[in-house]
Amino acid sequence: MEFFADYAGFLAKTVTLVVAIVVVLLTFAVLRKGRARASEGHLEVHKLNDFYKAMRQRLEASLLSKDSLKALRKREAKEAKAARRSEEALPRVFVLDFDGDLKASAVENLRHEITALLMLATPQDEVVVRLESGGGMVHGYGLASSQLARIRQAGVPLTVCVDKVAASGGYMMACVGDKILSAPFAILGSIGVVAQLPNVHRLLKKHDVDIEMLTAGEYKRTLTVLGENTEKGRQKFQEELETTHELFKNFVARYRPQLAVDEVATGEVWLGVAALGKQLVDQLSTSDEYLAERAKSAELFHLRFAHKKTLPERLGMAAGTAVEHLATKGWSGLNAQRFWQ
């Protein structure tokens, strides 16, 4: 029994030591990965023509007879050979995706994608952005819109496709496009600004809880969650919202001068069909329809800047990141961030 007791003690110490070493190594790896995360991304490029071609050929193989399919493939090979001999290069279409959240987090990838394509794109090419966003924080969507503006400034045609929603900050991005395409029932507009926050001052006062807040600067804090809000603070906060709204309207008017901005900058939203009548969009079409048509006369390249997964993500700890992200969004709401909504 004494031998087993000694062995158990030795085993426990060994396991403890091994676990400690593993924890230290994992911690070191996590910190190292976190610091290097920004430089570990890479650009993925996929030719969409091949995707459309593969779908068409799969359907042809199922529907056509062997003789008809053989003749078709022979004709296609002949046409492809003639195209390769031609000195005239096909125009290129660079396709980007932006799936927006409240913080416009996708701008971190968008900025790299745009930087990459502008190294090669010419005015004979085109950039198509498939945009989906209901809006969010002012500074995030301001930066995202500025990234799209880089394409316009380079003289490269920019087409924005909206299949579901481009509202508020999402529409701020969309309006930068030379051309805006919308699905018939997509939601667009919401050119307005909103901010809201709870105030629990009366509840705290009821329970004899005092809140002390010290500031330097008369308007360092206008509205708060815990303290007593004043009418002067409310007025100042409203002024700031009105100023932000005016900047929003001016931005839209700059890129879409055909719009009657004051008529559409009421915070309302419209479905695609109505948005066309308001000149918020230029054409009713889904992104699939537009890209399939462009693939007939241009080379389509889908660009995606991707980050390498960190060690915690590879170990299945992404749930912790999601919880942290949710908490961050909640805290941002409590602090009354301005939103394009």
N, C-alpha and C positions, 0 to 999 in steps of 0.2 A: 504493500500500500504506500509505503514511504517513497518507493521508486516512482510510482505513478503520480504521486503528488509533486515530486521534484520535476518530473517530465512535463506535467501540466503547467507548472510555473514557468519552466523554460520555454514551452510552446507559446504561452501567453505573451511573454516578453518579446519573443521573436516576431509574432504576429503584430504586436504593437509597434515594433521598430519598423517593420515593412510598411505598415499603414502610414506611419509618420513620414517615411521617405517618399511614398507615393503622393501624399498630400502636398509635400514641399515641391516635388517635381511638377505636379499639376498646377499648383499656384504659380510657379515660375513660368510654366508654359502659357497659362492664361494671361498673365501680365505681358509677356513678350508678344503674344499674338495680338493683344489689345493695342499695344503701341505700334505694331507694324500693320494694323488693319488697313489704314488709308492707302498704303503703298502696295497692297497685295491684290488689287483688283485687276481684271483683265477684260479686254473687249472681245465679245463674241459676235461673229458675223455669219449670217446664214442667207443664202440666196433663195429668195421666195419663189423665183421662177421654177426652180427644181421642185418645190413643194406642189405648186399648181400642176406642173407637168406630170408628176408622179400620180396625183389624184386622177387626172384625165386619162392617163395610160391604163390605170387600174380599171377604170370604168369601161374603156374601150376593149380591154382584154376580156371583160365579162359579157359584153354585148355583141361584139363583132365576130363574124366567122373567121376561121383561121386564114382563109385566102384574103379576105378583106383586111384583116389585121396585118398580114404580111405586106400587102400592097401599101398600106398606110405607113408602116414603119420604113419601107423603102423610100417613099416620097419624103418623109420627114428627114431621113438621113441625107438625101440629096439637097434638101433645102438648108439643112444645118451646114453642110459642106460649102454651099454657095455663100452663106452668111459669113462663114469664117474667112473666106477669100475677100470679102468686101472690106474696103478700107474705112468705111464709115462706121464709127462706133455708135452703139445704141446709147441713148441718154440713160442716166442712172437715177434711181429713186431710192433714197435712204429712208427707211421706215423706223420710227421710234415709238415706244409706248410710254405713256405717263398715267399711272394709276394713283391718284392723289388721296392723301389722308389729311387730317386736320393740320398737321405740321408741314405738309408738302415734302415729306421725307424723300420722295422719289427724285427730288431735284439733285441729290447727291450723285445719282447715276446719270441723270440727264445732262449735267454740266460736262461730264467726261465724254459722253456720247457725241454731244455737239462739238466739243473741241476736236474730237477725232475726225468727224466727217468734214469739218470746215478746212481741214488740211488738204482735202482732195476735191471737195465739191466746187462746181463752177455754176455760173448762171444758167448753163444748159441743163443742169441737173435739177432735182426736186427733193425736198424733204417733206415727208408725210408723218404727222404726229397723231397717233390714235390716243385721244385724250378722254379720260374719265375722272371727273372730280366734282364734288359738291361744294368745294371751297374749304376755307380754313383760316389759319393765321395770316395776318397781313404781310409780315416780313417774309414768311416762307413763300407765299405765292407771288410776292413782289420779285423775289429772286428768280423764281421759276419763269415768270414772264420776261424778265431781263435776259434769261438764257435763250429763250425763243427769239427775242429781239436781235440777238447776235446773228441769227440766220438771215433775218431781213436786212440787217446792215451789211452783210457780206454779198447781198444781191442774189442770193439763192432763193428761188420760189419756195414758199412755205404753205403747205395745205394742212389744215387741222380737221380731223374726222371725229365726230362725236356720235357714238352709237347709243349711249345711255344718258349721260348727264355732263354738262359743263355749266355749272351755276356758280355765281359769286366769284371767288378766286379762280375757279375753273374757267369761267367765261373771260376773266381778265387775261388768262393765258390764251384762250381760243381767239380772242379778237386780234391778236398779233399776226395771225395768219393772213397771207394774201387772199386765201380762199378758205371759207368754213363750210364743211359738209356736215349735214345732220341727218340722222335717221328720223323718219316721220314722227315718232313718238318719244324722241329724246327730250330731255328737260334742259332748257337754257335760260339764261338771264340772271335774276337775283342780283342786280347791280345795286348793292346796298351794304351797310355795315351794321353789325350788331355786337353788343357786349352785355353780358349779364353775370351777376354773382349773388350768392345768398348773403344775408346779413343777420347775424345771431346776437346782435348787441342787446336787444330787449330781453332775450332769454338769459344772457349772462348777468344782466342787471338784476333780473328777478331773483337770481341765486347769489346776489352780492359778489359778483366777480368783476373786478376792475381790469381794464385793459389800458396799458400805457404805451403810446406810440410816439416816438420822438423823430422829428424830421428836420432837415435843413433845406429850406426852399419851400415857398408857400404852397406850391402844387406838387410837391414830391409824392404825396398820396392824396388822391381826390376822393375815391370811394374805397372802402375797406370791408372785409368780411366780419371782423370782430369789433371794430370801433363804431362810434356813433357818426353816421354820415350827415353832412350839412347840406343845406340848399345851395350854398356857394360851390361846394365840391361837386354836386350833381350838375350844376350849370357848366362848370369847367370841363367835366367829363363829356357832357353833351357837345360842347364846342369842339372837343378833340375828335369826336365821332363825325361831326359835320365836316371838319377839315379833311379827314381821311376819305369820306365819301366824295368830296369835291375832287380830290386827287384821283380817285377811282374813275369818276366820270370823265375827267380830262384825259386820262390814259386811254379809255375806250374811244373817246372822240378823236384822238390823235390817229389811231389805227383804223377806225371805221368812220370816216367823216360823213358817209352817206346816212348815218344813223341820226334820228331825232333823239339825242341823248336824254334830254329832260323828260321825254315821254316814256322811255324804257328804264330809266334809272330810279325806279320807284321801289325796288326790292322784289317786284313780281317775277314770276317765272312763266315761261310759255313752252308748249310742246313744239316740236320741230316744224310742223305745218304752219302754226301761227307765227313762230319765230321767223320763218321765211318772209311772211307778209310784213313783219316789223323790220326786216333787213338785218336781223341779228345773225342770219346765216345767208349763204349764197346759193346753196343747192341742197335738195333732199336726196340723200344717198347714204347707204351704209358703207363702212370702210371696206368690207369684203367686196362689195360691188365695184367700188372705185379701184381697188388694188388689182382685182382680177382683170379689169379692163386695161389698166396701165401695164400689166405684165405682157400684154400682146405686143407692145411697141417699145418697152424699156426693160432694163435690168433692175430688178428689185432686190435690195439688200436690207435685211433686218439687223439692226445694231442693238446690242444689249451689253451694258457694262455690268459685270458681275463681280462680287467680292468672294474671296475664299472663305469658307466656313471656319469659324473659330473653334477651338478645342471644346468649349462648353456646348456649342451647337452640335458638334459631331458626337458628343456623349449624351445627347438627348436632353440638354438643359435649356433648350430654347423657350420652354414654358416660363422659366424665370424671367427671361427677357420680355416676354409678353406681359407678365404681371407688372414689371417695372415700367413698361411703356404705358400701360393703362393708368398706373398711378401718376405718371408724369402728365398725362392728358388731364386727369382729374385736378391736379394741382394747378395746371395752367388755367383751367376753367375757373377755379376759385379765385385766382388772381386777376380775373376779368381781362384776359387778353382780348384784343380786338380781332374780330373775325370778319372775313368777307362772306357773310351769310345774311 
